[in-house]
């Protein structure tokens, strides 16, 4: 199993709208591509500056499914995110293998 993690640090002004968009629109669209079997959204709790940082996690059965997502779907979905929230967040992505 492959875990695709997208960590995003947000401006406080967009946090509520961003979470709603992720929960109601973006994450269902990502899972709806058929490349992932489930997703979850987590918030970091131990931030020193009272910031708003979230981790969106998506589970794929194989590396090939993740690669299909990155090639065929990610560019358009990222463009939509940038259109809505550009300049108000920073994101980085990591890929992990679930071992237990």
Secondary structure, DSSP 8 states (H G I E B T S, - for coil): -EEEEEEEEE-GGGHHHHHHHIIIIIHHHHHHTTS-SEEEEEE----TT--EEEEEEEEESSHHHHHHHHHHTHHHHHHHHHHHHTTSEEEEEEEEE---
